Amino acid sequence: MSVKSKKSRKTKESEGEVESKLKVVYSDKDVVVMTAPNEEELKQILLDLLTEKPMNLKELHSKLSGIASEDKIRRALASLSENRQVTLLEDGRYAKLGTD
């Protein structure tokens, strides 16, 4: 059984939401090729994910695997934190400011 088939329905739904924000370059019955998000798109994707629930870097990277590197995610989170859109909680999870 592949790793993808073991993922929960909610994880698949959030991946679908992330992928729906990316531009499809090529598609056929076997393969879909999408562009990687630019910095602003990645920030918006992260904000959308953090609206659902606070997550740590590892969780965010697993949701965005194949889409953005850990370094890009870390830089985007640092920028969002500087702009006071997200905060780092004491337990190491990031949370979008203005959500419960």
N, C-alpha and C positions, 0 to 999 in steps of 0.2 A: 504494500500500500504506500503510495507516495505521500510526502509531507503535506502537499496541498489538499489531498482528500481527507486528511485528518483534521483540518482546520474547521473551526466552528462556523455555523451559518452566519453569525454576527460578524466574524472576522472576514468572511467572504463578502458580505454586504458592504463593509467599510472599504475593502479592497476595490470593489466595483465602483464605489463612490470616488475613490482616489483615481482610478483608471479612467473614469468618465471625464475627468478634468484635463486629461492629457490628449494631445493631438495625435491622431492615428496617421501614420505615414504610409503604411502598407498593411493590407489584410487579405488573407485567403482562408480556406477551410482549416488549415493547419496552424497558421501563425498570424499573430497581430504584432506589428511593430509600431511603437509609440515613441514620441520625443520625450526626453527627460524634462522635468519641470525646471524652469529658470528659478532664480532666487526668490522672486516675488510669488510665483506660483507655489513654490515649496512652503513658503511662510503661510500662505492661505490654507494649504492642505494641512499643515501642522495645527493651525488654529481650529480648523474643522474637526480634526481628530481629538484635540484637547477639549473641545466643547462637549464631546461625549462623556469623557472621564479623564482625570489626571493620569498621566503615564510617565514612566521613566524612559531614558534614552534607549534602552534595550527593546522595550515594547514598541516604541515609535519606529525604530530601525527594522524590527521584524515586520511591521505593517507596511513599511516602505521598501522592503528588500527588492532589489532589482530596479528600483525607481530612483533612489538617492543614497549616496554613501553616508556612512556614519559621520564623517567629517562635515559634509554639507548640512546634515541635519543639525549637528552641534553648532555650526556657524549661524544657521537660521534661528535656532533657539536663543543663541546669545544676542542676536539682533532684536528678536522679539522681546527678550528680557530687558534690554537697554531701552526699548520703546515702551516699556511697561504694559505690554500686551499679555505676557505670560510671566509666571513666577516659579521659582524652584522651591518646592516644599521641603520641610525638614527631612522627610523620608526619601528624598532624591527624585521624586516625581515632579513633572512639570504640570502646571495647571493654568488654564486660561483665566485671566483676571476678569471678574464680573460674572463668573459662574459659581455655582455652589459646589 
